[in-house]
């Protein structure tokens, strides 16, 4: 057995001429090594030119902190770093925001200074970065100061012990036991009156949706943004269109937007989809205007 380190992963191969034999101990060692290799394969390649926790001049702009996970599901899927890089370009284009990127979680205390909004794009559930190592207290303090929060894809899924806290931050959370998830293509063309849809036209995306969300009591402060119907129930007149994106204005101040899609990186090539996400981030930072959204 040999493992060869590549730029972003380890590849494994077997060589029978050097094998100690097909013994239980050898097979066990082989399984452990293969597991280790697969874990490395799950790590995203960190671009050499990636600027991490860079100090920015946010004078007159909203400082937006993007927190990206460093794993990938498959090439082009759950590409947290790539997705954050693209959205950072878009929010910066209008001159309203100064984006900063952190991987997994900020390591510098000053990264949190003067943050107007935080964007989560990483794994959810038990791997959720915001609830690890007491980090929830950091986010709780930030939102209580009125900072914005944007949750993309799996970050709407919190461990059950944090569900109520997550609901207080963003107006809703995916909860195991009642929440549902599946993958299908949807076209969005009818939008409610809301600033996040400034300049947004119809778009079609293939995505993995999380729905059947636990919302704040009475949906108070929640504005549904995007809805979709499970294709298996398209012909059912009683089927409800599930909310898969929503905005939330907290009672004490501060805005949040959650979009439970975001599975495929290529979706960002659609200018209307990209504009919707850009607007959502800027709105959460209270900087969206008719001319603020990226035009690309």
Secondary structure as UniProt FT lines:
FT   STRAND          2..5
FT   STRAND          10..13
FT   HELIX           16..18
FT   HELIX           24..41
FT   TURN            48..49
FT   TURN            59..60
FT   STRAND          62..68
FT   TURN            75..76
FT   HELIX           80..93
FT   TURN            94..95
FT   STRAND          97..103
FT   HELIX           109..112
FT   TURN            113..114
FT   STRAND          115..121
FT   TURN            126..127
FT   HELIX           129..134
FT   HELIX           136..144
FT   TURN            145..146
FT   STRAND          148..152
FT   HELIX           153..156
FT   STRAND          157..158
FT   HELIX           160..162
FT   HELIX           163..170
FT   STRAND          172..174
FT   TURN            176..178
FT   STRAND          180..188
FT   HELIX           195..197
FT   TURN            198..199
FT   STRAND          203..211
FT   STRAND          214..215
FT   HELIX           217..219
FT   TURN            220..221
FT   STRAND          222..228
FT   HELIX           231..233
FT   TURN            234..235
FT   TURN            237..238
FT   STRAND          242..249
FT   TURN            251..252
FT   STRAND          255..259
FT   HELIX           265..269
FT   HELIX           271..284
FT   TURN            285..286
FT   TURN            290..292
//
